[in-house]
Structure formats: structure tokens, C-alpha cells
Amino acid sequence: MPELAEVEYYRKQWNTGLGAKVLAAELYAEKRIFRGTDVTAIQRDLPGAKLIASEARGKQMAFQFSRGIWIAIHLGMTGKLRVEPADFAAAKHDHLVLQQKQRSLVFSDPRQFGRVLYFQGRGEPPWWSKIAPALTSKAFTQEVLRDALQRHRKLPIKATLLLQQHFPGVGNWMADEILWRAKIDPRTASGNIEGNRLGELWKSIRYVCAGAIKHIGSDFSDPPTGWFFHVRWGAKGKCPRDGSALKRATIGGRTTAWCAKCQR
């Protein structure tokens, strides 16, 4: 499942179309990625509108057009955004194509777990404004973190970090990276993380999110050497800090890796 940095990378792909008008919107209304969406309005109102801005929030991205039009895209498990020539002909899994004079903006999703949302009106769409502030923003304070942990005080911290209403964009590997850097056992009850440990967790969240956006979000490259990311996948992975063999368990429904020696 794409996480914060992967979403940022794919959002940027369509930025080549900023400032250009949409000539036509080609889509397949029967596809499940359009469930609950007014596809007739997309095809009727979008042609002639200019792409003016884009933004990513957590695991979702939004593209803003003139005339007060917004399109949000959730990538799901297999969704991707790319740019093709203006005369591009859509293939089987290309469910949305926005044609511009010099290019085509394409959203493909073979397994169709993604989603396309549409809005036209004043201000931000409700489905966009309700997303929690970015974890790298000033709005994500230690008080905000403390409140989220106390709301789910009995839940293991690994599971809490995966709650998108509090930690938008954080997925499985990022949660493991965050906890490894903060030296916190993923099984720890969220409500027990206080004082200095809460401060370390807050700093770790911001560091990992910013680093992921910087590296993966720019060119889809891996994080730097020394990150937990590089050892968590293999069954014989060892802690980059002390060389201990990693522990593994299913926490919050996700495979979790950690170092029992330095994460207590």
C-alpha cells in the first residue's frame, strides 16, 4: 500500500500539466474506482478547466482546477499516475485520462482498490479538509501526538501509528522505522508513552516523514544507508545500531519488525 512518500512522488508526475487546460476527460464510469463519484459531471465540467495546483495529504492527493473543480485520487494498492503523449490511447487498466494539448495525464489501477473523488464549489471539499494536518507541519505538535496516544491508550503503539485519522500517510515500514529510531517496543501500550519518550517519538515521526518525502518522494529512491528500512524486510535482518537479530510479529494486522535489545 503506497505511503506518504510514494503518494508525493506520484502527485508530482501530473505537475507537468500545471497551467494547461484539459481538453477532454476520458474515463470508464463502470469501474469501481469511481464508486459514489459523479462521472457525468467530470466529463461535462472539466473540459476547458485549467490545472492550477496539486497537494498531497497522507495517502491521498488532490488536483485543483479553475472553476472551483477538485479531483482527489487515492492510489489504493496498485494505482499509479503518469504522463503520456497527447495522442495516447488508453489501455485496459487506464481508468482516467485527462487530455491536454501537449500531454495526457493518466491514472491506472489494475486491482481497482484506488478511488477518484470529484468536487466543484467554493472552498475545499469536505473530504479534503477533514484530513489531519501533515506530520511535518507546525500543526503537528507534541500535544497533538499526546492526545492521539491517549485516545487509543490501550492499543499497541505500532497499531496506533497506522491510524490515518491521526497519522496520515504513515504505513507499515514507516511505523517500524519511527519506532526503531525512538527506541520504543512496538507492543507498548500507546497510553504508556509519556515524558521524554513521547518527545523522542514526536521527533522520530517528523524526521522519518521528512526524510521519506525528501528521498522517495523526489525520485522514488530508497532511504539513505543506515535506515531500518534496509534490514526490516529480510528474515535474517539485524539491527543497524547493535547488530542484534530482529524480532517479528503481527501487530495491528501488519507484519512488524523490531530490535528487542534497543527497543524497550
N, C-alpha and C positions, 0 to 999 in steps of 0.2 A: 504494500500500500504506500503510495507516494507520501512523503513527509514534507515538512515546511520548505526545505531547500530544493527538493525536486519540483515542487509547485512553483517556486520562484523561477527556476530555470525555464520551465515550460511557458510561464507567463511572458517572459522576455522574448520568446520566439515570435509572438504576434506583434511585438513593438515595432517591427519593421513597417507595419501598416499604419502607424500613428500619423495623423494629419491627412489621410486619404479617405475618400468616400467609399462606401460599399455600393457596388453596382447591383448585386443580386445576392440573395441568401438561398443556398441550395441545402435542403435537409430532407430527412426521411422521418415523417411525422409519426410513423407507427413504431419507431424504435423506443425502447423503454427509457433511454436517457432523457427523453422529452416528457416523461410522465408528469402530469399536472401543469405542463407549460403550454401557453397559448402560441402554438406554432404558426397559426394563421397570422397573428399579429407580427411575428418575426418577419415573415415573408412579405407582409404588406407594408410595414412601417420602417424597416431597416434600410431598404434601398434608398440611396441619397443621403443617408446619415454619415457623418464623419467620425472615425475613431479618434477620440481625443485624450484618453487616459486609460491606464490599467493599474491594478493593485492586487497584491496577494495578502490574504489574511488566513493564517493557519493552513488548512488543507484545501482552501477554496480560493479562486481568483475571480476578479470581476473586470470587465471591459466596459468603459463608459463611452457612449457615442453622443453626438449632438441630438437635439430634440428630446433630451431627457431620457434617452434609452440606455438601459444597462443589460448586459448579458453576463451571467456568472457561470463558471464551469468548475465542476468537481471532477477530478480525474478518475476517481474510483481506483481499481486495481491495475487497469491496463490502458487508461486514457493517455493520449499524447496530443500536444499541439505542435504544428509545423507549418512551414510556408512552402508553397508550390508555385509554379508559373501561372500566369493569368489564364492560360488556356487549359488548365488542369482538369482532368476528368476523374470524378470521384470513384474510388474503388469500394469494395464490399463493406469495409469497416470504417469508411469515412462518412460519418453521420451528419456533420455540419461543415459547410464550405461557404465562407464569405468572400465573394469575388470582388476584387478591386482592379483598377485599371492596369496595374503593373504586377499583381500577385494574387494568389488565393490563400486565405487563412483557413487552415484545415484542423478539425478536431476529429480524431479517430479513437475508437474504443472497441476492440474486438469482443470483450466479455460483457460490455454494456452495464458495468457497475457504476459508471460515472453519471453525471447529471448536468443538464443545461437548464438554467433559470432565466426568466425574462421579466423586465420591468420597464415601464415608461411612466414618468411623472416627475414631480418636484422632489428634491432631496434624495437621500439614499434609500434604496429599497429596504424594507423591513428585514429581509433575510440576510442583508449585508450589515446593517447597523447593529444587529444583535450579537455578532461575533465578538468574542472577548478581545481586548487590546493586544497588540503584538507583544511578545515576551521580551523583545529588545527595546520596547518603547519606555518612556518615562512613566507611563501609566501603570506598568507592571512593577509595583513596589513590594517591599518585604511584607507590608501589611496585607496587600492583595494575596500574596502567597500564603501567609499565615491563615487568612480567612478560608482559602480553598482547602488547606490541610485540615482545619478544624471542622469544616462541613463534612468531611469524609474521614473523620479521625480514626475509625476502626479499620479502614481499608489499607492494605499494604501500599506503601509509597509508590511502588512501581505501577500499580493499577491506577492510583490517583493521577500520576503524571500522564496517563493515557486519556484522561477525561478532557475531551476537546472543548467543553464549555469553560474550562479554566486554563488549559494549556494548549491553545490552538496550534496545530502543526507538529506537535511532538508525537512521534511514533515509537515503535519498538526499539530500534537501535539507538535513537537519540535518548530515550529514557535510561537505557543501560549506560550510555556514555555519561549522562548527567550524574547518575548515582555513583558511578565509579570515581568521577572527579571530586564529588562531595564526600566520598568515603562513607557512604551510607548503604547498609544492607537493604536490598530491595524488598525484603519481607517486613521491614519495620513498619509499625502502625503509623499512619500519617500524623495522628494527633500527638505522637511522642517526639516529633521533630520540633525542637524549640531552641531558643537562645542562639549560641554560636553555630550549631548545626543547621538551623534554619537560614542563617546568614550565608553559610557556605553553600547550601542548596540553591539559594537565590542567585548567588554569583555564578554557580555552575550552570544553571539554566540559561542565563543570559550569555555566558561565554560559548556554550555549545551551540545555541541558536545562531549567534552572530557568526561563529566560525563555519557552521554548515552553510549559511547563506553566502558567505564570502567565497568558499571553495566550490561546493557542489552547485550552488545557485548561479554561479558565474559561467562555468564551463562543464559542469557535470563531472568534475574530477573528484577523486577520493579526498577525505580529510588528510591533514598532514601526518607524517610518520610520528608515532608515539601516542596516537589516539587509540582508545579502547576499541573503536570501530574495527581496526585491522585484526584483532585477535578474538572477537566475540563469536564469530561465525563458525570456526572450526571446533571439532570435538576435543582437540588437544591444545586449545588455546591457553596461553599463560599470561598472567598479569604483567603489563609493561612496567609497573612500578617495582614489584618484588619477585617476579618470576614464578609465583605460585600457580598451580593448575586451577583453572576456573571451575566454579560450581555452576550447575544448570538446573533449572526447574521451570514449571509452568506457573506464572503468576499473572493474575488478571487476564487469563486466557491466552497469554503470549509466552513464547519461549524466552527465558531470561538467563543472562549470564552475569556472573559477578565474582569478585575475589573475596573469599571468606577471610583472608588474613587482614586485608586493609579496609574492607567494608564491613563495619560492625554496627 
